[in-house]
Amino acid sequence: MRPPHPSLRELTGRLNSGEYWAFKGWLKKGADFDVGWELDSKKRFPRVENPEKLLEDHYAIDAGCWYIVKLRSKTIAAMDKDDVESVTRAINGGVNALDDRVKFTTRIKKVVL
């Protein structure tokens, strides 16, 4: 089975998805879902109808950047050092699939840089 696209993995769960959708203006806090819903089961939670939208390249990159800046800010220093292991630890807390991450990083650098 193929793992989900990285952008969908990072925004799994209603909290991250709802926050990103609100950041983009696709959902509005208070109108489309209630502030504090994650702490109160009686409040309306964000309903993301089309999470596959993140599979579009520009949204995948945008969502990844949002996730790192908003939720994993320690990652930026590791990225500046070009240290894949430290980036992996900062995001995931461990080094699962580190070899694959190094390969993907090397590959994407050829495209982006």
ZITA-V47618 format. One record per pair of residues at least 4 apart in sequence whose ideal C-beta (glycine too) atoms are under 7 Angstrom apart, sorted by the first residue. I is the first residue (numbers start at 0). J is the second residue. Records with the same first field share a line. If there is no record, write none. Layout:
I: J, J
//
This chain:
3: 7, 8
4: 54, 59
5: 9, 63
6: 10, 53, 59, 62, 63
7: 11, 50, 53
9: 62, 63, 66
10: 15, 16, 19, 53, 62, 66
11: 15
12: 16
13: 17, 44, 45
14: 18, 37
15: 19
16: 20, 45, 47, 50
17: 21, 26, 32, 44, 45, 47
18: 22
19: 23, 62, 65
20: 25, 26, 45, 47
21: 26, 27, 28
22: 65
26: 31, 32, 45
27: 31
28: 32, 34
29: 33, 34
31: 45
32: 36, 43, 44, 45
33: 42, 43
35: 39, 42
36: 42, 43, 44
52: 58
53: 58, 59, 62
54: 59
55: 59
56: 60
57: 61
58: 62
59: 63
60: 64
61: 65
62: 66
63: 67
64: 68
65: 69
66: 70, 71
67: 71, 74, 75
68: 72
71: 89, 90
73: 89
74: 78, 86, 89, 90
75: 79
76: 80
77: 82, 85, 86, 89
78: 86
80: 85
82: 86
83: 87, 100, 101, 104
84: 88, 94, 97
85: 89
86: 90
87: 91, 94, 97, 100
88: 92, 93, 94
91: 95
96: 100
97: 101
98: 102
99: 103
100: 104
101: 105
102: 106
103: 107
104: 108
107: 111
108: 112
//
